[in-house]
Amino acid sequence: MRADLESLRRATAGFGRVRWLVVESDSSDGSVGILTALRGEWDGFDFVTLGETRSRLPDRLARIANARNAYLDALRDDPRLADVTHVLVADLDGVCGALTPWALASCWSLAVPWSMCAANQGDFYYDVFALRHPDWCPGDAWALHRRLEPLIGRDEADNVALFSRMVHLAPDLPPIEVESAFGGLALYTREAMLAGRYAGVDAQGEAVCEHVPFHAQLRAAGHRLYIHPGLINARRTKHAGRKKLVRTLRRKAWNRLRSLVGR
């Protein structure tokens, strides 16, 4: 966590004023101690701990939505955040190590009227759980995976539902307008952030990535959401690791087969 925070600190060092708010819950790894130390070390750093929430919110997605709504509440109600114009939302699980000041600053050079710029990764865009795009990923990729696995097995369900959507986005591509995306980090305008609430279920009561209903509300309010391919937050991620492993094994098997046939 501290390594991600240090990366974010370096990437935002050129901004005139930065305020920090980390929301923590259900930690058992010393996170509160780290956050307490940082509050004493960094100007403008603060955190909120929600304590143990698992007993009243047993569903993981509900707990995540609850934590995210805590920073929305602070943005709306805390007078110390009244002058915040943009909000950088970041996960602290090792996906922000490659963020640079130049990548972050490039958001303000885009020729599109964005309310959100979501991050990209250097190897494969991994976050198909949060992704919604009418052509690329029109529905819940993991729900499709669950339906396909009994029919065609896990490996092919991985390929069809997940890996086929984890694509490489060259950083010089233009922004891609989406219905929802995240990728571990996203930059929002304040107005957009306050136009929605996170939820771990959709309008039908089905479990869903918490970003999807949040972004649906933002879009209903007229906000436009993009993946910015140049906003690289990680060179590679563990989330896309299985895709790379499978591709590598298949390539080696194919090369071995070709060598045997050619003898």
C-alpha positions as CSV (number, residue, x, y, z in Angstrom):
1,M,0.0,0.0,0.0
2,R,2.7,2.5,0.9
3,A,4.5,1.8,-2.4
4,D,1.3,2.7,-4.3
5,L,0.9,5.9,-2.2
6,E,4.5,6.9,-2.9
7,S,3.9,6.5,-6.6
8,L,0.8,8.6,-6.4
9,R,2.6,11.2,-4.5
10,R,5.3,11.4,-7.1
11,A,2.8,11.6,-9.9
12,T,0.8,14.5,-8.2
13,A,3.8,16.4,-7.0
14,G,3.4,19.1,-9.7
15,F,-0.1,20.0,-8.7
16,G,-0.6,23.2,-6.7
17,R,-2.4,21.6,-3.9
18,V,-3.2,17.9,-3.2
19,R,-5.4,16.5,-0.4
20,W,-5.3,12.8,0.4
21,L,-8.1,10.6,1.8
22,V,-7.7,6.9,2.1
23,V,-10.7,4.8,3.2
24,E,-9.9,1.5,5.0
25,S,-12.0,-1.3,6.4
26,D,-11.5,-4.8,7.6
27,S,-7.7,-4.7,7.4
28,S,-5.6,-7.2,9.3
29,D,-2.2,-6.3,7.8
30,G,-1.1,-3.2,9.7
31,S,-2.7,-0.8,7.2
32,V,-4.1,1.5,10.0
33,G,-0.6,1.8,11.5
34,I,0.9,2.8,8.1
35,L,-1.9,5.3,7.5
36,T,-1.5,6.8,11.0
37,A,2.2,7.3,10.4
38,L,1.6,9.0,7.0
39,R,-0.9,11.3,8.5
40,G,1.9,12.7,10.6
41,E,4.4,12.8,7.8
42,W,2.6,14.2,4.7
43,D,0.8,17.5,4.4
44,G,-2.9,17.1,3.6
45,F,-2.9,13.4,4.3
46,D,-5.9,11.9,6.1
47,F,-7.7,8.6,6.3
48,V,-11.0,7.1,7.4
49,T,-11.3,3.7,8.9
50,L,-14.6,2.0,8.8
51,G,-13.5,-0.8,11.1
52,E,-14.9,-4.3,10.9
53,T,-17.8,-4.3,8.4
54,R,-17.8,-7.9,7.3
55,S,-20.3,-9.0,9.9
56,R,-23.0,-6.6,8.7
57,L,-21.9,-6.6,5.1
58,P,-20.9,-10.2,4.3
59,D,-20.9,-9.6,0.5
60,R,-17.5,-8.4,-0.7
61,L,-18.9,-6.1,-3.3
62,A,-21.2,-4.5,-0.8
63,R,-18.2,-3.8,1.4
64,I,-16.2,-2.2,-1.4
65,A,-19.2,-0.1,-2.4
66,N,-19.6,1.0,1.2
67,A,-16.0,2.1,1.4
68,R,-16.2,4.0,-1.9
69,N,-19.3,5.8,-0.8
70,A,-17.4,6.9,2.3
71,Y,-15.1,9.1,0.1
72,L,-18.1,10.4,-1.8
73,D,-19.6,11.5,1.5
74,A,-16.4,13.2,2.6
75,L,-16.1,15.0,-0.8
76,R,-19.6,16.3,-0.3
77,D,-19.6,17.1,3.4
78,D,-16.0,17.8,4.6
79,P,-15.2,21.5,4.4
80,R,-11.5,20.7,4.0
81,L,-12.4,19.3,0.6
82,A,-14.6,22.1,-0.6
83,D,-12.0,23.5,-3.0
84,V,-11.3,20.1,-4.6
85,T,-11.9,20.3,-8.4
86,H,-10.7,16.9,-9.5
87,V,-10.6,13.5,-7.7
88,L,-8.0,10.8,-8.5
89,V,-9.5,7.5,-7.3
90,A,-6.9,4.7,-7.0
91,D,-6.8,1.1,-5.7
92,L,-3.8,0.4,-3.4
93,D,-3.2,-3.2,-4.4
94,G,-0.1,-2.8,-6.5
95,V,-1.5,-1.4,-9.7
96,C,-0.2,2.2,-9.5
97,G,3.5,1.8,-9.6
98,A,4.0,3.0,-13.2
99,L,2.0,6.2,-13.0
100,T,4.0,9.3,-14.0
101,P,3.4,13.0,-13.7
102,W,3.4,13.3,-17.5
103,A,0.7,10.6,-18.0
104,L,-1.5,12.2,-15.4
105,A,-1.0,15.7,-16.8
106,S,-1.9,14.5,-20.3
107,C,-5.5,14.1,-19.3
108,W,-5.9,17.9,-19.5
109,S,-4.5,17.8,-23.1
110,L,-7.2,15.5,-24.4
111,A,-9.5,16.9,-27.1
112,V,-12.6,15.3,-25.6
113,P,-15.0,16.7,-23.0
114,W,-14.2,14.1,-20.3
115,S,-15.7,13.8,-16.9
116,M,-13.6,10.7,-16.2
117,C,-10.3,9.4,-17.5
118,A,-9.7,5.7,-16.6
119,A,-6.3,4.2,-16.6
120,N,-4.7,1.7,-19.1
121,Q,-1.9,-0.9,-18.5
122,G,1.2,-1.5,-20.4
123,D,0.6,-5.2,-21.2
124,F,-3.2,-5.8,-21.3
125,Y,-6.1,-3.8,-20.2
126,Y,-7.3,-6.1,-17.4
127,D,-10.4,-4.7,-15.7
128,V,-13.1,-6.3,-17.7
129,F,-15.2,-6.6,-14.5
130,A,-15.7,-2.8,-14.5
131,L,-15.7,-2.5,-18.3
132,R,-18.9,-1.7,-20.3
133,H,-18.7,-0.8,-24.0
134,P,-21.4,-1.6,-26.6
135,D,-19.0,-3.5,-28.8
136,W,-15.9,-4.4,-26.8
137,C,-17.7,-5.6,-23.6
138,P,-21.5,-5.0,-23.7
139,G,-22.3,-7.0,-20.6
140,D,-20.8,-8.6,-17.5
141,A,-17.8,-10.6,-18.6
142,W,-17.7,-12.7,-15.4
143,A,-21.4,-13.5,-15.6
144,L,-20.8,-14.7,-19.1
145,H,-17.9,-16.8,-17.8
146,R,-20.1,-18.4,-15.2
147,R,-22.6,-19.4,-17.9
148,L,-20.0,-20.7,-20.3
149,E,-17.9,-22.7,-17.9
150,P,-20.3,-25.6,-17.5
151,L,-20.7,-25.8,-21.3
152,I,-17.1,-25.5,-22.6
153,G,-14.9,-25.7,-19.5
154,R,-12.9,-23.2,-17.6
155,D,-10.0,-22.7,-20.0
156,E,-12.3,-21.9,-23.0
157,A,-14.6,-19.8,-20.8
158,D,-11.5,-17.8,-19.8
159,N,-10.6,-17.3,-23.4
160,V,-14.1,-16.3,-24.6
161,A,-15.4,-14.3,-21.7
162,L,-12.2,-12.8,-20.2
163,F,-9.0,-13.0,-22.2
164,S,-10.6,-12.0,-25.5
165,R,-11.5,-8.6,-23.8
166,M,-8.1,-8.1,-22.1
167,V,-6.5,-6.4,-25.1
168,H,-3.4,-4.4,-25.5
169,L,-4.2,-0.7,-25.9
170,A,-1.3,1.3,-27.4
171,P,-0.7,4.4,-25.3
172,D,-0.9,6.7,-28.4
173,L,-4.5,5.6,-29.2
174,P,-7.1,8.3,-28.8
175,P,-9.5,8.2,-25.8
176,I,-12.1,5.4,-25.9
177,E,-15.5,6.5,-24.7
178,V,-17.1,3.8,-22.5
179,E,-20.1,3.2,-20.4
180,S,-17.9,2.1,-17.5
181,A,-14.3,1.3,-16.9
182,F,-11.7,1.7,-14.1
183,G,-8.5,-0.2,-14.3
184,G,-7.3,0.5,-10.8
185,L,-7.2,4.3,-11.2
186,A,-9.4,7.0,-12.7
187,L,-9.5,10.8,-12.7
188,Y,-12.9,12.5,-12.2
189,T,-14.2,16.0,-12.1
190,R,-15.8,16.8,-8.8
191,E,-19.2,17.4,-10.4
192,A,-19.1,13.9,-11.9
193,M,-18.1,12.2,-8.7
194,L,-21.0,13.8,-6.8
195,A,-23.6,12.6,-9.5
196,G,-23.7,9.0,-8.3
197,R,-23.4,6.4,-5.6
198,Y,-21.6,3.0,-5.6
199,A,-23.6,-0.2,-5.3
200,G,-22.6,-3.9,-5.4
201,V,-25.9,-4.8,-7.2
202,D,-27.5,-3.6,-10.3
203,A,-31.1,-2.4,-10.9
204,Q,-32.3,-6.0,-11.0
205,G,-30.6,-6.8,-7.7
206,E,-27.9,-8.9,-9.3
207,A,-24.3,-8.8,-8.1
208,V,-22.2,-6.4,-10.2
209,C,-18.9,-4.5,-10.1
210,E,-19.6,-1.4,-8.0
211,H,-18.3,0.9,-10.7
212,V,-21.0,-0.1,-13.2
213,P,-24.1,1.4,-11.4
214,F,-22.0,4.4,-10.3
215,H,-21.0,5.1,-13.8
216,A,-24.5,4.5,-15.1
217,Q,-25.7,7.4,-12.9
218,L,-22.9,9.6,-14.1
219,R,-23.8,9.0,-17.7
220,A,-27.5,9.6,-16.9
221,A,-26.5,13.0,-15.6
222,G,-24.7,13.8,-18.9
223,H,-21.1,13.0,-18.0
224,R,-18.8,11.4,-20.5
225,L,-16.4,8.6,-19.5
226,Y,-13.3,7.5,-21.3
227,I,-10.4,5.1,-21.1
228,H,-7.3,7.2,-21.7
229,P,-4.7,4.8,-23.3
230,G,-1.9,7.1,-22.3
231,L,-2.8,7.1,-18.7
232,I,-0.6,4.1,-17.8
233,N,-0.7,3.1,-14.1
234,A,1.0,-0.3,-14.3
235,R,3.4,-1.9,-16.8
236,R,1.9,-5.3,-16.1
237,T,-0.6,-6.7,-13.6
238,K,-1.2,-10.0,-11.8
239,H,-4.8,-9.8,-13.1
240,A,-3.7,-10.4,-16.7
241,G,-1.1,-12.8,-15.7
242,R,-3.1,-16.0,-16.5
243,K,-3.7,-14.7,-20.0
244,K,0.0,-14.2,-20.5
245,L,0.8,-17.6,-19.0
246,V,-1.7,-19.4,-21.2
247,R,-0.5,-17.6,-24.3
248,T,3.1,-18.4,-23.5
249,L,2.4,-22.1,-22.9
250,R,0.4,-22.4,-26.1
251,R,3.1,-20.7,-28.1
252,K,5.7,-23.1,-26.7
253,A,3.5,-26.1,-27.4
254,W,2.9,-24.9,-31.0
255,N,6.6,-24.3,-31.6
256,R,7.4,-27.7,-30.2
257,L,4.8,-29.3,-32.5
258,R,6.2,-27.5,-35.5
259,S,9.7,-28.6,-34.6
260,L,8.6,-32.3,-34.3
261,V,6.7,-32.1,-37.6
262,G,9.6,-30.6,-39.4
263,R,12.0,-33.4,-38.4
